[in-house]
């Protein structure tokens, strides 16, 4: 249990606004909670942003929930109760398709275009000689014990990423949960990253992004197993106008602690380690942040925890 005095100190820091950065100004991010309450389990009402113009690299770890070894059943189906507001999304029509963008003996990359989307266009996706401009979803699979397993997806139309550890034999259809965005965050009906071009390098296990608003980014897979997915991220040249834009964000769902994709925020600062319910956290300069659950959820029970860590400067000297 986190001592009350630490929680009180964290609340005080948040109430005073963004304090001065530590000795290494790129070693932490200003984390701000912009969430709103909801009763809809399919609406991403949890919204946190990460801001610091000096950050050029960071890492994301995706790990199983702490209760996974004791789980008896999983619940991964949709729940559209109390979701009437989602019907207001714009609708643009497309010709549906599914195609293999790349495949070798270890990696398979598959792209999908749906019949409709809330945005009229998305990123140009390039994999080798294949160049597609209307893919709504790209799936990354790797071979594990003779079978291809999916553990990472990206939605090129709005810049959302989701990852999960390699599923266990007990729960082979393990759920995704919290999404994350990398790049200059903006609002177009909802928070997005507008990716102009997404170039995928299967051999390097890397996704390289050119952002429509300015700047570039890279996401690289450095570990993929049942215990953890580890990703290394880089951003460079992000726009500085119109106020400081966040370089990353998360979107997730919380209705109650037992109906949520994430329920707690755990963060580290120079003063120590703190935690609060995900809807109660306000803001803090943090060197590491984990979004997790400790109670079984009736929605996406197997969905993983997500940690942002290792903030640092870019490669430029």
C-alpha positions as CSV (number, residue, x, y, z in Angstrom):
1,X,0.0,0.0,0.0
2,X,1.3,3.5,-0.9
3,X,1.8,5.7,2.2
4,X,-0.9,8.4,2.6
5,X,1.8,11.0,2.8
6,X,3.1,10.1,-0.7
7,X,-0.4,10.3,-2.1
8,X,-1.0,13.7,-0.4
9,X,2.3,15.0,-1.8
10,X,1.4,13.8,-5.3
11,X,-2.0,15.6,-5.1
12,X,-0.2,18.8,-3.9
13,X,2.2,18.7,-6.9
14,X,-0.7,18.2,-9.3
15,X,-2.6,21.1,-7.8
16,X,0.3,23.4,-8.2
17,X,0.6,22.7,-11.9
18,X,3.6,21.4,-13.9
19,X,6.6,21.7,-11.6
20,X,10.1,22.2,-13.0
21,X,11.7,19.2,-14.7
22,X,14.4,17.2,-13.0
23,X,18.1,17.3,-13.7
24,X,17.6,15.6,-17.0
25,X,14.7,17.5,-18.5
26,X,14.0,14.7,-21.1
27,X,13.7,12.0,-18.4
28,X,10.1,12.6,-17.6
29,X,6.8,13.7,-19.2
30,X,4.0,15.9,-18.0
31,X,1.1,13.4,-17.7
32,X,-2.4,14.9,-17.7
33,X,-5.7,13.2,-17.2
34,X,-8.5,14.4,-19.6
35,X,-10.9,11.5,-19.1
36,X,-14.7,11.8,-18.9
37,X,-17.2,9.5,-17.2
38,X,-19.2,7.1,-19.3
39,X,-21.7,4.2,-19.0
40,X,-20.7,2.7,-22.3
41,X,-18.1,-0.1,-22.2
42,X,-17.2,0.4,-25.8
43,X,-16.4,4.1,-25.6
44,X,-12.8,5.2,-24.9
45,X,-13.5,7.7,-22.1
46,X,-10.1,7.3,-20.5
47,X,-7.7,9.8,-22.1
48,X,-4.2,10.7,-20.8
49,X,-1.7,12.8,-22.6
50,X,2.1,12.9,-22.4
51,X,3.9,16.2,-23.1
52,X,7.5,17.3,-23.1
53,X,9.2,18.9,-26.1
54,X,12.6,17.6,-25.0
55,X,11.5,13.9,-25.1
56,X,12.7,12.2,-28.3
57,X,12.5,8.5,-27.2
58,X,10.6,6.4,-24.7
59,X,9.5,2.8,-24.3
60,X,6.1,1.0,-23.8
61,X,5.7,-2.3,-22.1
62,X,2.5,-4.3,-22.3
63,X,2.1,-7.1,-19.7
64,X,-0.6,-9.5,-18.6
65,X,-2.9,-8.4,-15.7
66,X,-1.6,-9.5,-12.3
67,X,-4.6,-11.8,-11.8
68,X,-4.1,-13.7,-15.1
69,X,-2.7,-16.9,-13.4
70,X,-5.9,-17.1,-11.3
71,X,-8.4,-16.4,-14.1
72,X,-11.0,-19.1,-14.7
73,X,-12.9,-17.5,-17.6
74,X,-12.4,-14.6,-20.0
75,X,-14.9,-12.1,-21.4
76,X,-13.9,-10.5,-24.7
77,X,-17.3,-9.9,-26.4
78,X,-18.6,-6.3,-27.1
79,X,-21.1,-4.6,-24.8
80,X,-23.0,-1.8,-26.5
81,X,-25.4,-1.1,-23.7
82,X,-25.6,2.6,-23.0
83,X,-23.7,3.4,-26.2
84,X,-26.2,5.5,-28.1
85,X,-23.8,8.5,-28.5
86,X,-21.5,6.4,-30.7
87,X,-24.2,6.4,-33.4
88,X,-23.3,10.0,-34.1
89,X,-19.9,9.1,-35.7
90,X,-19.4,10.3,-39.3
91,X,-19.6,7.5,-41.9
92,X,-17.5,7.2,-45.1
93,X,-17.9,4.3,-47.5
94,X,-15.1,2.0,-48.8
95,X,-14.7,-1.1,-50.8
96,X,-13.9,-3.8,-48.3
97,X,-10.7,-5.9,-48.7
98,X,-8.2,-8.0,-46.9
99,X,-4.6,-8.6,-48.2
100,X,-1.3,-10.0,-47.0
101,X,1.2,-7.2,-47.0
102,X,4.2,-9.4,-46.1
103,X,4.9,-13.0,-45.0
104,X,8.0,-15.1,-44.4
105,X,8.7,-18.1,-42.1
106,X,8.3,-16.0,-38.9
107,X,6.3,-12.8,-39.7
108,X,3.0,-12.1,-41.3
109,X,1.5,-8.7,-41.8
110,X,-2.2,-8.4,-42.9
111,X,-4.1,-5.3,-43.9
112,X,-7.9,-4.7,-43.9
113,X,-10.2,-2.1,-45.4
114,X,-13.7,-1.9,-43.8
115,X,-17.0,-1.0,-45.5
116,X,-17.1,2.3,-43.6
117,X,-15.0,4.5,-41.4
118,X,-15.5,7.7,-39.5
119,X,-12.6,9.4,-41.4
120,X,-12.4,9.9,-45.1
121,X,-8.7,9.1,-45.5
122,X,-5.8,7.6,-43.7
123,X,-2.1,6.9,-44.0
124,X,-0.3,5.6,-47.1
125,X,1.0,2.2,-45.9
126,X,4.2,0.9,-47.6
127,X,5.6,-2.6,-47.1
128,X,8.3,-3.4,-49.6
129,X,6.8,-3.0,-53.1
130,X,3.2,-2.8,-51.7
131,X,1.7,0.6,-51.4
132,X,-1.9,1.0,-50.0
133,X,-3.7,4.2,-49.1
134,X,-7.0,3.0,-47.6
135,X,-6.2,0.4,-44.9
136,X,-8.1,0.8,-41.7
137,X,-6.3,-1.9,-39.8
138,X,-2.9,-3.5,-40.0
139,X,-2.1,-6.7,-38.0
140,X,1.3,-8.0,-37.0
141,X,1.7,-11.8,-36.5
142,X,4.7,-13.8,-35.5
143,X,5.1,-17.6,-35.4
144,X,5.1,-19.1,-32.0
145,X,5.3,-22.9,-31.6
146,X,4.4,-23.4,-35.2
147,X,1.4,-21.0,-35.3
148,X,1.1,-17.4,-36.3
149,X,0.0,-15.3,-33.3
150,X,-1.2,-11.7,-33.5
151,X,0.0,-9.3,-30.7
152,X,0.1,-5.8,-32.3
153,X,-2.3,-3.8,-34.4
154,X,-2.3,-0.3,-35.8
155,X,-5.2,1.7,-37.2
156,X,-3.6,3.9,-39.9
157,X,-6.7,6.0,-40.3
158,X,-6.3,7.7,-36.9
159,X,-3.0,6.5,-35.5
160,X,-4.2,4.2,-32.7
161,X,-2.0,1.2,-31.6
162,X,-2.9,-1.8,-29.5
163,X,-0.7,-4.5,-28.2
164,X,-1.1,-7.6,-26.0
165,X,1.3,-10.3,-24.8
166,X,1.4,-13.6,-26.8
167,X,-1.8,-15.3,-25.6
168,X,-1.6,-18.3,-23.3
169,X,-3.0,-21.7,-24.2
170,X,-5.7,-21.3,-21.6
171,X,-6.9,-18.0,-23.2
172,X,-5.9,-18.1,-26.9
173,X,-8.3,-15.2,-27.8
174,X,-6.9,-12.8,-25.2
175,X,-8.3,-9.3,-25.5
176,X,-6.7,-6.1,-26.4
177,X,-7.5,-3.2,-24.1
178,X,-5.9,0.2,-23.7
179,X,-4.8,1.9,-27.0
180,X,-2.0,4.3,-27.4
181,X,-1.1,7.1,-29.8
182,X,2.4,8.2,-30.8
183,X,3.1,11.5,-32.5
184,X,1.5,15.0,-32.5
185,X,-1.9,14.5,-30.8
186,X,-4.8,16.6,-32.3
187,X,-8.6,16.5,-32.3
188,X,-10.6,15.5,-35.4
189,X,-13.9,14.4,-33.9
190,X,-11.8,12.6,-31.3
191,X,-8.0,12.5,-30.3
192,X,-5.9,11.2,-33.2
193,X,-2.5,11.2,-34.7
194,X,-2.8,12.0,-38.4
195,X,-0.2,9.7,-40.1
196,X,0.6,10.7,-43.7
197,X,2.8,7.7,-44.4
198,X,3.5,4.5,-42.5
199,X,6.4,2.5,-43.8
200,X,6.8,-1.0,-42.3
201,X,10.2,-2.8,-42.2
202,X,9.5,-6.4,-41.3
203,X,13.2,-7.4,-41.0
204,X,13.9,-4.6,-38.5
205,X,10.5,-5.2,-36.8
206,X,9.9,-1.4,-37.2
207,X,7.1,1.0,-38.2
208,X,8.3,4.4,-39.5
209,X,5.8,7.2,-39.5
210,X,5.6,10.6,-41.2
211,X,3.1,12.8,-39.5
212,X,0.7,15.0,-41.5
213,X,1.1,17.8,-38.9
214,X,4.9,17.6,-39.1
215,X,7.7,15.4,-37.8
216,X,8.5,11.7,-37.9
217,X,8.3,8.7,-35.5
218,X,9.3,5.1,-35.2
219,X,7.9,2.1,-33.3
220,X,10.1,-0.9,-33.0
221,X,9.3,-4.3,-31.5
222,X,12.1,-5.4,-29.2
223,X,10.5,-8.2,-27.3
224,X,7.4,-10.4,-27.9
225,X,6.5,-13.3,-25.6
226,X,3.8,-14.3,-23.1
227,X,5.2,-12.2,-20.3
228,X,5.7,-8.9,-22.2
229,X,5.6,-7.0,-25.4
230,X,8.3,-4.3,-25.3
231,X,8.3,-1.4,-27.8
232,X,10.9,1.3,-28.4
233,X,9.5,4.6,-29.6
234,X,11.2,7.6,-31.2
235,X,9.7,11.0,-32.3
236,X,11.5,13.9,-33.9
237,X,10.6,17.3,-35.4
238,X,7.1,17.5,-34.0
239,X,5.3,20.8,-34.5
240,X,5.6,23.5,-31.9
241,X,2.9,25.9,-33.0
242,X,-0.6,26.2,-31.5
243,X,0.7,25.4,-28.0
244,X,2.8,22.4,-27.0
245,X,1.2,19.3,-28.5
246,X,1.5,16.0,-26.6
247,X,3.9,13.4,-28.1
248,X,1.8,10.4,-26.9
249,X,-1.5,9.5,-25.4
250,X,-3.6,6.6,-24.2
251,X,-7.3,5.9,-24.7
252,X,-9.0,3.3,-22.7
253,X,-12.4,2.5,-21.0
254,X,-13.6,2.8,-17.4
255,X,-17.2,2.4,-16.2
256,X,-16.5,0.8,-12.8
257,X,-13.4,-1.0,-11.3
258,X,-15.0,-4.3,-12.4
259,X,-16.1,-3.0,-15.8
260,X,-12.9,-1.4,-17.2
261,X,-10.0,-1.9,-19.5
262,X,-7.8,0.0,-17.0
263,X,-8.7,1.0,-13.5
264,X,-5.5,2.4,-11.8
265,X,-2.8,4.9,-12.5
266,X,0.6,4.1,-11.0
267,X,3.4,6.7,-11.5
268,X,6.9,7.4,-10.4
269,X,8.6,10.7,-9.7
270,X,11.8,11.8,-8.0
271,X,9.7,11.8,-4.8
272,X,8.6,8.1,-5.0
273,X,5.9,5.8,-6.3
274,X,2.2,6.7,-6.2
275,X,-1.2,5.3,-7.3
276,X,-4.7,6.5,-7.7
277,X,-7.9,5.3,-9.4
278,X,-7.7,6.1,-13.1
279,X,-10.4,8.7,-13.0
280,X,-9.1,10.5,-9.9
281,X,-5.5,11.2,-11.1
282,X,-5.1,14.8,-12.2
283,X,-1.5,15.5,-13.5
284,X,2.1,15.0,-12.6
285,X,5.6,15.0,-14.0
286,X,6.4,11.3,-14.1
287,X,9.4,9.2,-15.0
288,X,7.2,6.1,-15.5
289,X,3.5,5.5,-15.6
290,X,1.6,2.2,-15.5
291,X,-2.1,1.8,-16.3
292,X,-3.4,-1.5,-14.7
293,X,-6.2,-3.4,-13.0
294,X,-6.2,-5.5,-9.8
295,X,-9.8,-6.6,-9.8
296,X,-11.4,-8.9,-12.4
297,X,-13.3,-7.0,-15.0
298,X,-16.4,-8.4,-16.7
299,X,-15.3,-6.7,-19.9
300,X,-12.0,-7.6,-21.7
301,X,-10.9,-9.6,-18.6
302,X,-7.6,-10.6,-20.1
303,X,-6.7,-7.2,-21.5
304,X,-3.1,-6.2,-20.5
305,X,-1.5,-3.5,-18.4
306,X,0.4,-0.7,-20.2
307,X,3.6,1.0,-19.0
308,X,5.3,4.1,-20.4
309,X,8.9,4.4,-19.3
310,X,12.5,5.4,-20.2
311,X,11.8,8.9,-21.4
312,X,14.9,10.5,-22.9
313,X,16.3,12.9,-25.5
314,X,16.4,12.0,-29.2
315,X,19.4,10.9,-31.2
316,X,20.5,14.4,-32.1
317,X,23.4,15.8,-30.2
